């Protein structure tokens, strides 16, 4: 599984598909899987977790926006409910280390002395991924 989560935001130079522009869904690999830890659960999540038919229906409606956007790019949308579970965190760690989950980084990088600028950028909502703050020891 090649996974990539992108925060809702502007187009990234790393995204290869024109439909990614101004979209909440952007995965690098054609036919890849968009994995979200923050958006909403969808029908696939409800089915995998054997939830009731009512919850499956509601989650299908809630996640339809992301399923449709991912489908337009020949991708699949998956939601992962993160819990305080050592085994789950170990699995996620292995995926990140194997570069199967690639976080989106904003092109702006700040030093600790510029923390106010970094916080303003995040508060403004114009970030294009995670904001990096460099700390020199």
Wavefront OBJ file of the C-alpha trace (Angstrom):
o trace
v 0.000 0.000 0.000
v 1.426 3.348 -1.017
v -0.198 5.983 1.184
v -0.032 9.745 1.290
v -1.961 12.184 3.420
v -2.317 15.770 2.360
v -3.845 18.534 4.389
v -6.634 20.432 2.676
v -4.805 23.244 0.998
v -3.210 24.513 -2.152
v -1.453 22.715 -4.983
v 1.889 21.128 -4.205
v 4.753 20.785 -6.660
v 5.143 17.206 -5.434
v 1.658 16.279 -6.611
v 1.720 15.014 -10.150
v -1.960 15.193 -10.988
v -3.736 18.361 -12.107
v -6.897 17.409 -10.223
v -4.905 17.778 -6.984
v -4.973 21.525 -7.325
v -7.154 23.060 -4.606
v -8.288 19.597 -3.592
v -8.355 17.748 -0.288
v -7.280 14.596 -2.078
v -3.815 14.263 -3.537
v -1.873 11.021 -3.674
v 1.399 10.654 -5.504
v 1.025 7.194 -6.959
v -1.488 6.414 -9.681
v -3.947 3.818 -8.336
v -2.568 4.549 -4.852
v -4.366 4.840 -1.567
v -5.038 8.109 0.192
v -4.758 7.408 3.914
v -6.242 9.944 6.309
v -5.908 10.090 10.049
v -7.860 13.354 10.337
v -10.677 13.516 7.804
v -13.916 11.562 8.160
v -14.533 7.825 8.186
v -16.166 6.345 5.102
v -18.184 3.245 4.231
v -15.051 1.122 3.773
v -13.982 1.974 7.331
v -17.419 1.044 8.706
v -17.492 -2.235 6.802
v -13.951 -3.205 7.827
v -14.814 -2.543 11.475
v -18.119 -4.435 11.169
v -20.213 -1.514 12.325
v -24.014 -1.597 12.221
v -25.830 -1.012 8.934
v -26.991 2.393 10.139
v -23.407 3.461 10.902
v -22.224 2.038 7.576
v -24.851 4.126 5.809
v -23.960 7.294 7.759
v -20.199 6.842 7.288
v -20.751 6.169 3.578
v -22.542 9.518 3.317
v -19.949 11.330 5.439
v -16.979 9.991 3.462
v -18.565 10.203 0.005
v -16.830 13.518 -0.799
v -13.400 11.950 -0.253
v -14.301 8.676 -1.974
v -15.459 10.593 -5.065
v -12.401 12.863 -5.202
v -10.035 9.924 -4.796
v -11.971 7.887 -7.362
v -11.628 10.656 -9.951
v -7.870 10.140 -9.675
v -8.097 6.319 -9.811
v -7.259 6.122 -6.130
v -8.921 4.746 -3.023
v -9.655 6.724 0.132
v -9.078 5.012 3.477
v -9.604 6.352 6.979
v -7.517 5.071 9.864
v -8.806 5.572 13.390
v -5.732 6.085 15.552
v -5.994 4.853 19.108
v -3.609 4.359 22.020
v -2.474 0.985 20.787
v 1.207 0.051 20.727
v 0.740 -2.537 17.960
v -1.030 -0.028 15.702
v 1.637 2.609 16.324
v 4.390 0.067 15.536
v 2.667 -0.759 12.240
v 2.397 2.936 11.325
v 6.051 3.467 12.303
v 7.168 0.618 10.019
v 5.119 2.067 7.146
v 6.644 5.520 7.618
v 10.173 4.105 7.861
v 9.618 2.052 4.695
v 8.467 5.314 3.030
v 5.045 3.867 2.352
v 3.491 6.858 4.123
v 5.004 10.121 2.970
v 4.017 13.290 4.848
v 3.525 16.457 2.842
v 5.950 19.197 3.925
v 5.302 22.878 3.397
v 8.124 24.503 1.373
v 8.612 27.083 4.150
v 11.085 26.032 6.839
v 11.692 28.144 9.904
v 14.357 28.364 12.578
v 13.273 28.447 16.195
v 13.971 32.181 16.281
v 11.265 32.556 13.571
v 8.618 30.605 15.487
v 6.161 33.524 15.406
v 6.342 33.572 11.597
v 5.720 29.818 11.521
v 2.732 30.126 13.838
v 1.294 32.958 11.732
v 1.585 30.795 8.622
v -0.244 27.928 10.329
v -2.905 30.234 11.797
v -3.450 31.797 8.368
v -4.275 28.339 6.996
v -2.111 28.787 3.932
v 0.270 25.916 4.668
v 0.774 23.182 2.134
v 1.568 20.364 4.544
v 3.503 20.131 7.771
v 5.553 23.168 8.764
v 9.148 22.443 9.721
v 10.784 24.331 12.589
v 14.540 23.772 12.797
v 16.165 23.655 16.191
v 19.934 23.947 16.391
v 21.644 22.532 19.444
l 1 2 3 4 5 6 7 8 9 10 11 12 13 14 15 16 17 18 19 20 21 22 23 24 25 26 27 28 29 30 31 32 33 34 35 36 37 38 39 40 41 42 43 44 45 46 47 48 49 50 51 52 53 54 55 56 57 58 59 60 61 62 63 64 65 66 67 68 69 70 71 72 73 74 75 76 77 78 79 80 81 82 83 84 85 86 87 88 89 90 91 92 93 94 95 96 97 98 99 100 101 102 103 104 105 106 107 108 109 110 111 112 113 114 115 116 117 118 119 120 121 122 123 124 125 126 127 128 129 130 131 132 133 134 135 136 137
